[in-house]
Amino acid sequence: MEAEIFVHSPTDYVKNNFKSFLPDWESPPVSVIIVLQRSQVALINQGADIEAEKDFLRQKFLDFSYALCRSLDEQRFLTDIIDPRSGYALFSRQGSQSHDDCQVIHQLRQIPIIKQNLCKSLDHPSWGTAVYPGVLMSLAPASKIQPLIVDNTGAQKGNYIDGLQFRPNQA
């Protein structure tokens, strides 16, 4: 499994609207953690094989994210996972709107979005539409998140992330 993980400061949209998708939070996220997994198939179309691949990649994202959240929680940093399937946070009450992962990733990483029917897909510069995005929000600064990502991916190297590309916090 190949993946890229990036830690960014939140967009103005996230800072100004966090209460609508993280209603239990008192302050806006300090960091947005983006996980991009390379898919075996283009994810822009529909079909049983594509849905199975999405389910597989979602579970890999959740496994990694739960481990990272536990590590950050041990350091007393509130962190939440945005469910890629629904757009709602997993640990907070459901907010008044879902989070648009593709739009935030587009703004932070300048990865183009392709809209088809009711779905959005990212057009990764190397992988095309064979990319599965995931997002976490945290009150931890990048300096606290970075070593934990390395620890969590290193412990799972071989069954989660082989081609890890980690990029530090970028404005």
WOLIN-V876325 format. One record per residue. RES is the residue in one letter. SS is DSSP state (h for helix, s for strand, l for the rest). PHI is phi in degrees with one decimal (NA if undefined). PSI is psi as a letter, one per 20 degrees, with the letter a starting at -180 (* if undefined). Layout:
RES&SS&PHI&PSI ; RES&SS&PHI&PSI
This chain:
M&l&NA&p ; E&l&-107.2&p ; A&s&-149.1&q ; E&s&-122.3&p ; I&s&-127.9&p ; F&s&-129.5&q ; V&s&-119.7&p ; H&s&-126.9&q ; S&l&-70.4&q ; P&l&-68.8&q ; T&l&-70.1&r ; D&h&-59.2&h ; Y&h&-58.9&g ; V&h&-63.1&g ; K&h&-61.8&h ; N&h&-83.9&i ; N&h&-123.4&j ; F&h&-57.4&h ; K&h&-63.7&h ; S&h&-77.4&h ; F&h&-121.4&i ; L&l&-132.0&m ; P&l&-65.0&i ; D&l&-83.6&i ; W&l&-84.6&q ; E&l&-90.2&h ; S&l&-134.8&q ; P&l&-70.6&q ; P&l&-58.3&q ; V&l&-91.9&h ; S&s&-136.0&q ; V&s&-114.1&p ; I&s&-103.1&p ; I&s&-107.5&p ; V&s&-118.7&o ; L&s&-113.0&o ; Q&s&-106.1&p ; R&s&-77.4&p ; S&l&-94.7&q ; Q&l&-77.6&i ; V&l&-136.5&q ; A&l&-64.8&p ; L&l&-101.2&j ; I&l&-81.7&h ; N&l&-97.1&a ; Q&l&-119.9&q ; G&l&153.5&r ; A&h&-61.4&g ; D&h&-67.3&h ; I&h&-70.1&g ; E&h&-64.7&h ; A&h&-64.8&g ; E&h&-64.7&g ; K&h&-61.3&g ; D&h&-61.9&g ; F&h&-62.2&g ; L&h&-69.1&h ; R&h&-60.6&g ; Q&h&-64.1&h ; K&h&-62.1&g ; F&h&-61.0&g ; L&h&-64.7&g ; D&h&-58.4&g ; F&h&-62.0&g ; S&h&-66.0&g ; Y&h&-60.7&g ; A&h&-63.5&g ; L&h&-65.6&g ; C&h&-61.3&g ; R&h&-61.0&g ; S&h&-63.3&g ; L&h&-70.4&h ; D&h&-63.2&h ; E&h&-61.4&h ; Q&l&-96.8&j ; R&l&68.5&k ; F&l&-107.6&o ; L&l&-63.2&p ; T&s&-144.0&q ; D&s&-135.0&q ; I&s&-99.9&p ; I&s&-90.9&o ; D&l&-66.5&o ; P&l&-61.3&h ; R&l&-75.0&g ; S&l&-106.0&h ; G&l&84.7&j ; Y&l&-103.1&q ; A&s&-65.9&q ; L&l&-85.9&h ; F&l&-104.6&i ; S&l&-95.5&r ; R&l&-59.2&q ; Q&l&-65.7&p ; G&l&-83.3&a ; S&l&-76.7&i ; Q&l&-147.7&q ; S&l&-84.6&r ; H&l&-88.1&p ; D&l&-96.0&n ; D&h&-56.2&g ; C&h&-59.5&g ; Q&h&-66.3&g ; V&h&-67.1&g ; I&h&-64.1&g ; H&h&-59.2&g ; Q&h&-66.7&h ; L&h&-84.5&h ; R&h&-113.2&i ; Q&l&57.1&k ; I&l&-89.8&p ; P&s&-62.1&q ; I&s&-108.3&p ; I&s&-111.9&p ; K&s&-103.3&p ; Q&s&-140.0&p ; N&l&56.1&c ; L&l&-97.2&j ; C&s&-107.2&q ; K&s&-116.7&q ; S&s&-130.9&q ; L&s&-86.6&q ; D&s&-113.0&n ; H&s&-61.2&q ; P&l&-61.6&h ; S&l&-107.5&h ; W&l&-104.6&i ; G&s&62.1&c ; T&l&-89.0&j ; A&l&-87.8&l ; V&s&-139.0&p ; Y&s&-115.1&o ; P&s&-89.8&q ; G&s&-145.1&q ; V&s&-136.6&p ; L&s&-122.8&q ; M&s&-120.3&q ; S&s&-145.3&q ; L&l&-86.2&i ; A&l&-80.5&q ; P&l&-75.0&r ; A&h&-55.2&h ; S&h&-62.4&h ; K&h&-88.4&h ; I&h&-78.3&g ; Q&h&-52.8&g ; P&h&-64.5&h ; L&h&-71.1&h ; I&h&-62.9&g ; V&h&-61.4&g ; D&h&-61.3&g ; N&h&-70.7&h ; T&h&-79.5&h ; G&h&-63.4&h ; A&h&-68.0&h ; Q&l&-108.6&j ; K&l&-55.4&p ; G&l&103.7&h ; N&l&-120.0&j ; Y&l&-131.3&f ; I&l&-125.1&o ; D&l&-97.3&g ; G&l&-97.7&l ; L&l&-65.5&p ; Q&s&-120.5&o ; F&s&-104.1&p ; R&s&-117.7&p ; P&s&-69.7&r ; N&s&-51.7&p ; Q&s&-130.4&q ; A&l&-73.2&*
